Amino acid sequence: MTMTDLTLPITGMTCGGCVRSVTAVLQALPGVDSVSVTLTPGQAQVRYDEAQVLPAQLAAVVEDAGFEVVV
Amino acid sequence: MTMTDLTLPITGMTCGGCVRSVTAVLQALPGVDSVSVTLTPGQAQVRYDEAQVLPAQLAAVVEDAGFEVVV
């Protein structure tokens, strides 16, 4: 199991409720080990098992929750 | 196709970003026709096809996004 750290820059989070929402959708993914989301700067730091989940899937759940991942 | 209107009381939304998030996850469900989410009161008014989606599924996606549906 190879853990990878990724920082996803995210726009559209404007309060603690947004932070909880992004945290919840990322933590729900199989293969995600830990998640730390901050408002300033707007980003999620994710540690995940690259055998179980792809960066594009991490970005997709954030987008599906109504926020934007800056590419 | 029988459309049903449901109001889901929701806690944990504290800004417009939260409103966008709840709106996004509900609109993504098959069978959901329209969604109107407000902060005050905290709720989602959903019009959906009861042959395609259940109230429990509407509540589940809101919970999965990090908010609480008041039962």
N, CA and C atoms of all chains as a GROMACS GRO file, in nm:
protein
  426
    1MET      N    1   0.086  -0.119   0.000
    1MET     CA    2   0.000   0.000   0.000
    1MET      C    3   0.089   0.124   0.000
    2THR      N    4   0.078   0.202  -0.105
    2THR     CA    5   0.158   0.324  -0.117
    2THR      C    6   0.071   0.445  -0.094
    3MET      N    7   0.099   0.514   0.016
    3MET     CA    8   0.021   0.634   0.045
    3MET      C    9   0.080   0.754  -0.028
    4THR      N   10  -0.008   0.834  -0.082
    4THR     CA   11   0.032   0.954  -0.155
    4THR      C   12  -0.034   1.076  -0.092
    5ASP      N   13   0.041   1.186  -0.086
    5ASP     CA   14  -0.015   1.312  -0.035
    5ASP      C   15  -0.043   1.405  -0.151
    6LEU      N   16  -0.163   1.461  -0.149
    6LEU     CA   17  -0.203   1.553  -0.256
    6LEU      C   18  -0.269   1.674  -0.195
    7THR      N   19  -0.237   1.792  -0.247
    7THR     CA   20  -0.307   1.914  -0.206
    7THR      C   21  -0.394   1.960  -0.322
    8LEU      N   22  -0.524   1.968  -0.295
    8LEU     CA   23  -0.620   2.014  -0.396
    8LEU      C   24  -0.660   2.157  -0.366
    9PRO      N   25  -0.626   2.254  -0.450
    9PRO     CA   26  -0.676   2.390  -0.431
    9PRO      C   27  -0.826   2.393  -0.466
   10ILE      N   28  -0.906   2.453  -0.377
   10ILE     CA   29  -1.052   2.450  -0.394
   10ILE      C   30  -1.108   2.591  -0.379
   11THR      N   31  -1.196   2.630  -0.471
   11THR     CA   32  -1.267   2.757  -0.454
   11THR      C   33  -1.413   2.730  -0.424
   12GLY      N   34  -1.480   2.829  -0.366
   12GLY     CA   35  -1.622   2.816  -0.337
   12GLY      C   36  -1.654   2.783  -0.192
   13MET      N   37  -1.551   2.753  -0.111
   13MET     CA   38  -1.576   2.729   0.031
   13MET      C   39  -1.572   2.865   0.102
   14THR      N   40  -1.680   2.895   0.176
   14THR     CA   41  -1.683   3.027   0.240
   14THR      C   42  -1.717   3.022   0.389
   15CYS      N   43  -1.726   2.903   0.447
   15CYS     CA   44  -1.750   2.896   0.592
   15CYS      C   45  -1.715   2.756   0.644
   16GLY      N   46  -1.730   2.739   0.772
   16GLY     CA   47  -1.698   2.609   0.832
   16GLY      C   48  -1.788   2.497   0.784
   17GLY      N   49  -1.911   2.530   0.745
   17GLY     CA   50  -2.000   2.428   0.691
   17GLY      C   51  -1.948   2.373   0.560
   18CYS      N   52  -1.892   2.461   0.477
   18CYS     CA   53  -1.831   2.418   0.350
   18CYS      C   54  -1.712   2.326   0.378
   19VAL      N   55  -1.631   2.363   0.476
   19VAL     CA   56  -1.514   2.282   0.512
   19VAL      C   57  -1.559   2.143   0.556
   20ARG      N   58  -1.664   2.137   0.639
   20ARG     CA   59  -1.716   2.007   0.683
   20ARG      C   60  -1.767   1.926   0.564
   21SER      N   61  -1.831   1.994   0.470
   21SER     CA   62  -1.887   1.924   0.355
   21SER      C   63  -1.776   1.862   0.269
   22VAL      N   64  -1.674   1.941   0.238
   22VAL     CA   65  -1.563   1.889   0.156
   22VAL      C   66  -1.492   1.775   0.230
   23THR      N   67  -1.473   1.792   0.360
   23THR     CA   68  -1.410   1.687   0.440
   23THR      C   69  -1.491   1.558   0.433
   24ALA      N   70  -1.623   1.571   0.447
   24ALA     CA   71  -1.711   1.453   0.449
   24ALA      C   72  -1.707   1.376   0.318
   25VAL      N   73  -1.716   1.446   0.205
   25VAL     CA   74  -1.721   1.375   0.078
   25VAL      C   75  -1.588   1.308   0.044
   26LEU      N   76  -1.477   1.372   0.085
   26LEU     CA   77  -1.345   1.310   0.061
   26LEU      C   78  -1.324   1.189   0.152
   27GLN      N   79  -1.360   1.203   0.279
   27GLN     CA   80  -1.340   1.093   0.373
   27GLN      C   81  -1.423   0.971   0.337
   28ALA      N   82  -1.533   0.992   0.265
   28ALA     CA   83  -1.621   0.881   0.230
   28ALA      C   84  -1.564   0.793   0.120
   29LEU      N   85  -1.461   0.841   0.051
   29LEU     CA   86  -1.404   0.762  -0.058
   29LEU      C   87  -1.318   0.647  -0.006
   30PRO      N   88  -1.334   0.528  -0.065
   30PRO     CA   89  -1.245   0.416  -0.030
   30PRO      C   90  -1.101   0.453  -0.066
   31GLY      N   91  -1.008   0.420   0.020
   31GLY     CA   92  -0.868   0.446  -0.008
   31GLY      C   93  -0.817   0.578   0.046
   32VAL      N   94  -0.908   0.660   0.098
   32VAL     CA   95  -0.865   0.788   0.156
   32VAL      C   96  -0.831   0.766   0.303
   33ASP      N   97  -0.707   0.798   0.339
   33ASP     CA   98  -0.657   0.773   0.473
   33ASP      C   99  -0.682   0.892   0.565
   34SER      N  100  -0.651   1.013   0.520
   34SER     CA  101  -0.674   1.131   0.603
   34SER      C  102  -0.701   1.252   0.516
   35VAL      N  103  -0.777   1.345   0.573
   35VAL     CA  104  -0.818   1.466   0.501
   35VAL      C  105  -0.805   1.585   0.594
   36SER      N  106  -0.743   1.692   0.547
   36SER     CA  107  -0.737   1.816   0.622
   36SER      C  108  -0.776   1.930   0.529
   37VAL      N  109  -0.889   1.995   0.560
   37VAL     CA  110  -0.941   2.100   0.473
   37VAL      C  111  -0.932   2.234   0.544
   38THR      N  112  -0.884   2.336   0.472
   38THR     CA  113  -0.876   2.471   0.529
   38THR      C  114  -0.947   2.570   0.436
   39LEU      N  115  -1.001   2.675   0.501
   39LEU     CA  116  -1.068   2.782   0.426
   39LEU      C  117  -0.967   2.878   0.366
   40THR      N  118  -0.860   2.909   0.447
   40THR     CA  119  -0.759   3.005   0.402
   40THR      C  120  -0.621   2.944   0.422
   41PRO      N  121  -0.555   2.898   0.319
   41PRO     CA  122  -0.603   2.898   0.181
   41PRO      C  123  -0.709   2.791   0.159
   42GLY      N  124  -0.792   2.808   0.059
   42GLY     CA  125  -0.895   2.710   0.028
   42GLY      C  126  -0.832   2.587  -0.034
   43GLN      N  127  -0.818   2.484   0.046
   43GLN     CA  128  -0.755   2.362  -0.007
   43GLN      C  129  -0.788   2.241   0.080
   44ALA      N  130  -0.767   2.126   0.020
   44ALA     CA  131  -0.778   1.999   0.092
   44ALA      C  132  -0.646   1.925   0.078
   45GLN      N  133  -0.590   1.884   0.190
   45GLN     CA  134  -0.472   1.798   0.188
   45GLN      C  135  -0.520   1.657   0.214
   46VAL      N  136  -0.492   1.571   0.119
   46VAL     CA  137  -0.546   1.435   0.122
   46VAL      C  138  -0.432   1.334   0.117
   47ARG      N  139  -0.437   1.236   0.206
   47ARG     CA  140  -0.343   1.124   0.202
   47ARG      C  141  -0.424   1.002   0.162
   48TYR      N  142  -0.383   0.941   0.052
   48TYR     CA  143  -0.466   0.832  -0.002
   48TYR      C  144  -0.379   0.720  -0.057
   49ASP      N  145  -0.443   0.606  -0.073
   49ASP     CA  146  -0.379   0.487  -0.129
   49ASP      C  147  -0.397   0.491  -0.280
   50GLU      N  148  -0.288   0.512  -0.352
   50GLU     CA  149  -0.300   0.531  -0.496
   50GLU      C  150  -0.343   0.404  -0.570
   51ALA      N  151  -0.346   0.290  -0.499
   51ALA     CA  152  -0.397   0.168  -0.561
   51ALA      C  153  -0.550   0.163  -0.556
   52GLN      N  154  -0.609   0.248  -0.472
   52GLN     CA  155  -0.755   0.241  -0.453
   52GLN      C  156  -0.832   0.359  -0.511
   53VAL      N  157  -0.766   0.474  -0.523
   53VAL     CA  158  -0.840   0.591  -0.568
   53VAL      C  159  -0.747   0.681  -0.649
   54LEU      N  160  -0.804   0.745  -0.751
   54LEU     CA  161  -0.726   0.832  -0.840
   54LEU      C  162  -0.748   0.978  -0.803
   55PRO      N  163  -0.647   1.062  -0.831
   55PRO     CA  164  -0.664   1.206  -0.806
   55PRO      C  165  -0.790   1.262  -0.873
   56ALA      N  166  -0.822   1.213  -0.992
   56ALA     CA  167  -0.940   1.264  -1.061
   56ALA      C  168  -1.069   1.231  -0.985
   57GLN      N  169  -1.067   1.119  -0.912
   57GLN     CA  170  -1.185   1.083  -0.832
   57GLN      C  171  -1.197   1.173  -0.710
   58LEU      N  172  -1.083   1.209  -0.651
   58LEU     CA  173  -1.084   1.303  -0.538
   58LEU      C  174  -1.145   1.437  -0.585
   59ALA      N  175  -1.097   1.484  -0.699
   59ALA     CA  176  -1.148   1.611  -0.751
   59ALA      C  177  -1.296   1.602  -0.784
   60ALA      N  178  -1.338   1.487  -0.838
   60ALA     CA  179  -1.477   1.472  -0.882
   60ALA      C  180  -1.577   1.482  -0.767
   61VAL      N  181  -1.545   1.422  -0.652
   61VAL     CA  182  -1.642   1.428  -0.542
   61VAL      C  183  -1.653   1.569  -0.485
   62VAL      N  184  -1.542   1.644  -0.491
   62VAL     CA  185  -1.546   1.784  -0.445
   62VAL      C  186  -1.634   1.867  -0.540
   63GLU      N  187  -1.614   1.845  -0.669
   63GLU     CA  188  -1.696   1.916  -0.770
   63GLU      C  189  -1.843   1.877  -0.757
   64ASP      N  190  -1.868   1.748  -0.735
   64ASP     CA  191  -2.007   1.701  -0.722
   64ASP      C  192  -2.075   1.761  -0.600
   65ALA      N  193  -1.996   1.800  -0.500
   65ALA     CA  194  -2.052   1.859  -0.379
   65ALA      C  195  -2.074   2.010  -0.395
   66GLY      N  196  -2.047   2.064  -0.514
   66GLY     CA  197  -2.078   2.203  -0.539
   66GLY      C  198  -1.962   2.300  -0.524
   67PHE      N  199  -1.840   2.247  -0.515
   67PHE     CA  200  -1.723   2.334  -0.506
   67PHE      C  201  -1.637   2.314  -0.630
   68GLU      N  202  -1.536   2.398  -0.648
   68GLU     CA  203  -1.454   2.391  -0.768
   68GLU      C  204  -1.310   2.357  -0.731
   69VAL      N  205  -1.255   2.260  -0.800
   69VAL     CA  206  -1.113   2.229  -0.784
   69VAL      C  207  -1.037   2.307  -0.890
   70VAL      N  208  -0.936   2.382  -0.844
   70VAL     CA  209  -0.859   2.466  -0.935
   70VAL      C  210  -0.750   2.381  -0.999
   71VAL      N  211  -0.752   2.375  -1.131
   71VAL     CA  212  -0.653   2.289  -1.200
   71VAL      C  213  -0.543   2.373  -1.263
   72MET      N  214  -4.566   0.927  -1.442
   72MET     CA  215  -4.467   0.991  -1.355
   72MET      C  216  -4.540   1.078  -1.252
   73THR      N  217  -4.526   1.042  -1.126
   73THR     CA  218  -4.592   1.118  -1.020
   73THR      C  219  -4.490   1.201  -0.944
   74MET      N  220  -4.504   1.332  -0.957
   74MET     CA  221  -4.409   1.420  -0.887
   74MET      C  222  -4.457   1.445  -0.745
   75THR      N  223  -4.364   1.442  -0.652
   75THR     CA  224  -4.393   1.464  -0.512
   75THR      C  225  -4.309   1.580  -0.461
   76ASP      N  226  -4.370   1.661  -0.374
   76ASP     CA  227  -4.296   1.772  -0.313
   76ASP      C  228  -4.262   1.735  -0.170
   77LEU      N  229  -4.136   1.756  -0.133
   77LEU     CA  230  -4.091   1.724   0.002
   77LEU      C  231  -4.006   1.839   0.055
   78THR      N  232  -4.026   1.875   0.182
   78THR     CA  233  -3.940   1.973   0.246
   78THR      C  234  -3.854   1.901   0.349
   79LEU      N  235  -3.723   1.910   0.331
   79LEU     CA  236  -3.628   1.848   0.424
   79LEU      C  237  -3.568   1.956   0.513
   80PRO      N  238  -3.595   1.953   0.644
   80PRO     CA  239  -3.527   2.047   0.735
   80PRO      C  240  -3.381   2.002   0.750
   81ILE      N  241  -3.290   2.098   0.736
   81ILE     CA  242  -3.146   2.065   0.736
   81ILE      C  243  -3.073   2.157   0.833
   82THR      N  244  -2.986   2.100   0.916
   82THR     CA  245  -2.900   2.183   1.000
   82THR      C  246  -2.756   2.170   0.951
   83GLY      N  247  -2.675   2.270   0.987
   83GLY     CA  248  -2.532   2.266   0.951
   83GLY      C  249  -2.496   2.355   0.834
   84MET      N  250  -2.597   2.410   0.765
   84MET     CA  251  -2.567   2.504   0.656
   84MET      C  252  -2.551   2.643   0.717
   85THR      N  253  -2.436   2.706   0.688
   85THR     CA  254  -2.413   2.837   0.750
   85THR      C  255  -2.372   2.946   0.652
   86CYS      N  256  -2.373   2.916   0.522
   86CYS     CA  257  -2.342   3.022   0.423
   86CYS      C  258  -2.392   2.979   0.286
   87GLY      N  259  -2.371   3.068   0.190
   87GLY     CA  260  -2.414   3.039   0.054
   87GLY      C  261  -2.342   2.920  -0.009
   88GLY      N  262  -2.219   2.895   0.036
   88GLY     CA  263  -2.146   2.779  -0.015
   88GLY      C  264  -2.213   2.650   0.026
   89CYS      N  265  -2.262   2.647   0.151
   89CYS     CA  266  -2.335   2.529   0.199
   89CYS      C  267  -2.463   2.509   0.117
   90VAL      N  268  -2.532   2.618   0.089
   90VAL     CA  269  -2.655   2.610   0.011
   90VAL      C  270  -2.626   2.552  -0.128
   91ARG      N  271  -2.517   2.601  -0.189
   91ARG     CA  272  -2.480   2.548  -0.321
   91ARG      C  273  -2.447   2.400  -0.313
   92SER      N  274  -2.380   2.361  -0.205
   92SER     CA  275  -2.341   2.221  -0.190
   92SER      C  276  -2.463   2.130  -0.179
   93VAL      N  277  -2.556   2.166  -0.092
   93VAL     CA  278  -2.678   2.085  -0.075
   93VAL      C  279  -2.757   2.080  -0.206
   94THR      N  280  -2.766   2.195  -0.272
   94THR     CA  281  -2.836   2.200  -0.401
   94THR      C  282  -2.772   2.104  -0.501
   95ALA      N  283  -2.639   2.107  -0.507
   95ALA     CA  284  -2.567   2.025  -0.606
   95ALA      C  285  -2.588   1.876  -0.583
   96VAL      N  286  -2.578   1.832  -0.457
   96VAL     CA  287  -2.589   1.686  -0.434
   96VAL      C  288  -2.732   1.637  -0.458
   97LEU      N  289  -2.832   1.721  -0.428
   97LEU     CA  290  -2.970   1.681  -0.453
   97LEU      C  291  -3.001   1.680  -0.604
   98GLN      N  292  -2.956   1.783  -0.675
   98GLN     CA  293  -2.985   1.790  -0.818
   98GLN      C  294  -2.918   1.677  -0.895
   99ALA      N  295  -2.812   1.620  -0.839
   99ALA     CA  296  -2.740   1.514  -0.909
   99ALA      C  297  -2.814   1.380  -0.905
  100LEU      N  298  -2.916   1.369  -0.819
  100LEU     CA  299  -2.988   1.241  -0.808
  100LEU      C  300  -3.085   1.222  -0.924
  101PRO      N  301  -3.087   1.102  -0.982
  101PRO     CA  302  -3.186   1.073  -1.085
  101PRO      C  303  -3.327   1.084  -1.025
  102GLY      N  304  -3.419   1.141  -1.098
  102GLY     CA  305  -3.556   1.153  -1.051
  102GLY      C  306  -3.585   1.282  -0.979
  103VAL      N  307  -3.482   1.363  -0.954
  103VAL     CA  308  -3.504   1.493  -0.889
  103VAL      C  309  -3.532   1.597  -0.997
  104ASP      N  310  -3.649   1.660  -0.985
  104ASP     CA  311  -3.694   1.754  -1.087
  104ASP      C  312  -3.651   1.895  -1.055
  105SER      N  313  -3.668   1.939  -0.929
  105SER     CA  314  -3.626   2.074  -0.892
  105SER      C  315  -3.589   2.078  -0.744
  106VAL      N  316  -3.499   2.170  -0.713
  106VAL     CA  317  -3.447   2.183  -0.577
  106VAL      C  318  -3.440   2.331  -0.542
  107SER      N  319  -3.490   2.367  -0.424
  107SER     CA  320  -3.476   2.504  -0.375
  107SER      C  321  -3.429   2.497  -0.231
  108VAL      N  322  -3.308   2.547  -0.205
  108VAL     CA  323  -3.249   2.537  -0.072
  108VAL      C  324  -3.237   2.677  -0.013
  109THR      N  325  -3.275   2.689   0.115
  109THR     CA  326  -3.263   2.818   0.184
  109THR      C  327  -3.187   2.799   0.315
  110LEU      N  328  -3.117   2.907   0.354
  110LEU     CA  329  -3.042   2.908   0.480
  110LEU      C  330  -3.134   2.932   0.598
  111THR      N  331  -3.230   3.026   0.579
  111THR     CA  332  -3.321   3.063   0.686
  111THR      C  333  -3.463   3.059   0.635
  112PRO      N  334  -3.542   2.957   0.668
  112PRO     CA  335  -3.501   2.845   0.752
  112PRO      C  336  -3.410   2.750   0.674
  113GLY      N  337  -3.333   2.671   0.747
  113GLY     CA  338  -3.245   2.574   0.683
  113GLY      C  339  -3.326   2.458   0.629
  114GLN      N  340  -3.346   2.457   0.500
  114GLN     CA  341  -3.427   2.349   0.442
  114GLN      C  342  -3.407   2.337   0.292
  115ALA      N  343  -3.444   2.222   0.241
  115ALA     CA  344  -3.445   2.199   0.097
  115ALA      C  345  -3.586   2.159   0.057
  116GLN      N  346  -3.640   2.229  -0.042
  116GLN     CA  347  -3.768   2.189  -0.100
  116GLN      C  348  -3.737   2.115  -0.229
  117VAL      N  349  -3.781   1.991  -0.234
  117VAL     CA  350  -3.744   1.904  -0.346
  117VAL      C  351  -3.869   1.852  -0.414
  118ARG      N  352  -3.871   1.860  -0.547
  118ARG     CA  353  -3.977   1.800  -0.626
  118ARG      C  354  -3.914   1.683  -0.699
  119TYR      N  355  -3.969   1.564  -0.677
  119TYR     CA  356  -3.903   1.446  -0.733
  119TYR      C  357  -4.006   1.343  -0.780
  120ASP      N  358  -3.958   1.253  -0.864
  120ASP     CA  359  -4.041   1.144  -0.917
  120ASP      C  360  -4.032   1.026  -0.820
  121GLU      N  361  -4.141   0.998  -0.754
  121GLU     CA  362  -4.135   0.895  -0.649
  121GLU      C  363  -4.113   0.754  -0.705
  122ALA      N  364  -4.120   0.738  -0.835
  122ALA     CA  365  -4.087   0.609  -0.895
  122ALA      C  366  -3.936   0.590  -0.911
  123GLN      N  367  -3.862   0.701  -0.901
  123GLN     CA  368  -3.717   0.694  -0.927
  123GLN      C  369  -3.630   0.713  -0.804
  124VAL      N  370  -3.682   0.781  -0.703
  124VAL     CA  371  -3.597   0.810  -0.588
  124VAL      C  372  -3.682   0.813  -0.461
  125LEU      N  373  -3.624   0.768  -0.352
  125LEU     CA  374  -3.695   0.761  -0.225
  125LEU      C  375  -3.654   0.878  -0.135
  126PRO      N  376  -3.744   0.920  -0.045
  126PRO     CA  377  -3.708   1.025   0.050
  126PRO      C  378  -3.581   0.994   0.128
  127ALA      N  379  -3.562   0.866   0.162
  127ALA     CA  380  -3.442   0.830   0.238
  127ALA      C  381  -3.314   0.854   0.157
  128GLN      N  382  -3.326   0.840   0.025
  128GLN     CA  383  -3.208   0.866  -0.059
  128GLN      C  384  -3.178   1.015  -0.068
  129LEU      N  385  -3.284   1.097  -0.069
  129LEU     CA  386  -3.264   1.242  -0.067
  129LEU      C  387  -3.191   1.281   0.061
  130ALA      N  388  -3.238   1.227   0.173
  130ALA     CA  389  -3.175   1.258   0.301
  130ALA      C  390  -3.031   1.208   0.306
  131ALA      N  391  -3.007   1.090   0.247
  131ALA     CA  392  -2.874   1.030   0.255
  131ALA      C  393  -2.767   1.114   0.185
  132VAL      N  394  -2.799   1.170   0.069
  132VAL     CA  395  -2.696   1.247  -0.001
  132VAL      C  396  -2.664   1.377   0.072
  133VAL      N  397  -2.766   1.433   0.140
  133VAL     CA  398  -2.742   1.555   0.220
  133VAL      C  399  -2.651   1.521   0.339
  134GLU      N  400  -2.680   1.409   0.404
  134GLU     CA  401  -2.597   1.365   0.517
  134GLU      C  402  -2.454   1.334   0.469
  135ASP      N  403  -2.444   1.267   0.355
  135ASP     CA  404  -2.312   1.231   0.303
  135ASP      C  405  -2.230   1.356   0.268
  136ALA      N  406  -2.298   1.465   0.241
  136ALA     CA  407  -2.227   1.589   0.208
  136ALA      C  408  -2.189   1.667   0.333
  137GLY      N  409  -2.217   1.611   0.451
  137GLY     CA  410  -2.168   1.674   0.574
  137GLY      C  411  -2.271   1.759   0.647
  138PHE      N  412  -2.397   1.749   0.609
  138PHE     CA  413  -2.503   1.824   0.677
  138PHE      C  414  -2.598   1.726   0.746
  139GLU      N  415  -2.689   1.778   0.827
  139GLU     CA  416  -2.778   1.689   0.901
  139GLU      C  417  -2.922   1.715   0.860
  140VAL      N  418  -2.993   1.608   0.830
  140VAL     CA  419  -3.136   1.618   0.805
  140VAL      C  420  -3.208   1.593   0.936
  141VAL      N  421  -3.295   1.687   0.973
  141VAL     CA  422  -3.367   1.678   1.099
  141VAL      C  423  -3.488   1.588   1.079
  142VAL      N  424  -3.495   1.481   1.156
  142VAL     CA  425  -3.606   1.386   1.138
  142VAL      C  426  -3.712   1.402   1.248
   0.00000   0.00000   0.00000
